[in-house]
Amino acid sequence: MPEPLDEVIKYLAAEALKKADNGFLAERIRRFVRQYYAEYRETPVVVYALYHAYVRVTGEVVKESYFRNIVAKAWKCEIDENGAQWAHLDKQFKLRIRKRKV
C-alpha cells in the first residue's frame, strides 16, 4: 500500500535537513582548522599534522591530497626546503560563498 504524500514529504524534508546540517566535506575541514587555530593560536602549522589530527578527531577518511588542496585554497601556504607544507592560519583568504543545493 502506498504511503500518504504528506508522510513522504515530511520524510524527505527531514533528510534534506540532515544533509544541510552536515555540510560539505570542504567546509567541515575548514571549520576544523579554524577551531584548531582558535584553540591553540599556533601558526604556521605543518599541514601533514593537521591532516592526521583531523582524521583522528573526526574519524572521517579523506585523501591527504584533497585535505592539502582545501587548506592551500583557504590559507597562505609555503613549502620549506624539506618538502613540508606549512599553513599560516592567521592569513586566511577570502572564500567565495557557495549556494546550497538542498
N, C-alpha and C positions, 0 to 999 in steps of 0.2 A: 504494500500500500504506500503510495507516495506521501512524502511529508508535506505539511502545510507550508505555503510560501513564506509566511511570516517567520516561521522557525528557521527556515533555510537562510533568510536574510539576516536574522539575529546571529546565527552561527557564523556566517561569512563576515559580518561586521566585527565579531569578537576576534576572528582570525586576523583580520586586517589590523586591528589594534595591537595584537601581539607582535606582528611583523613591524609595525611602525615604532613600537616601543623598543624593540631590539636594535633597530638601526642598521646602517650599513657597516660592513666589516671595517672599512677605512675609517669611519667616524669612531668606532669603538677603539681602534688603535690610537687615533689622535687623542681621544678622551683619556685613555690610559697614560699616554706620555704627558699630557697636561697635568693629570693628577700626580704623577711622579714628580714633576718639576715643582708643583705647588707644595708638595710634602717635604722634599729634600733640598730644593733650591741649589742643585748641583749642576753645573754646566761648564764645559762641554762634557758630554757623556758618550761612551762608545755604543754605537747602535747595536752591536752584537750582544752586549749585556742587556740592553733594553728589550731586545727580541726574546731572549731567554727568560727574562723576568716576566714579560707579557704571557708567554706560553705557560710558565709555572703558575702564575697567579690566576689566569682566566681558564686555563685548560683547553683553549682553542688551538687547533693545529693550523698554522698558517705557514706558507712558504716564506723562507727568510728573505728572498729577493723581493717579494711583494711588500713585506714589512719595511725593508730598506727603502723602497720606492716611495711608500706613503710618508715616511719620515723625511726623506730628501725633498719631497714636494712641499712639505709643510714647514720645515725648519732649515736654517742655513747649515749646511754640512760641508765637511772637508775631509780629505783622506791624508793621513800622515805618511811618513816615509816607510813605515812598516806595513802599510796597506789597510790599516784600521780606519773605519769610517766614524767620525766624531760629529755629533749633532749639538749645535748651540741652541739649547732650549729657550734661552732668553731672546732669541731672534726668530720669531715666527713670522712666516709670510702671510699676507692677506689671502685667504682662500675664497674662491667663488662659491656662492650659495647654490646648492643643488636642490631641485624641486623633488619632493617625494612623489613616488608613483603608486601610492597605495590608495 
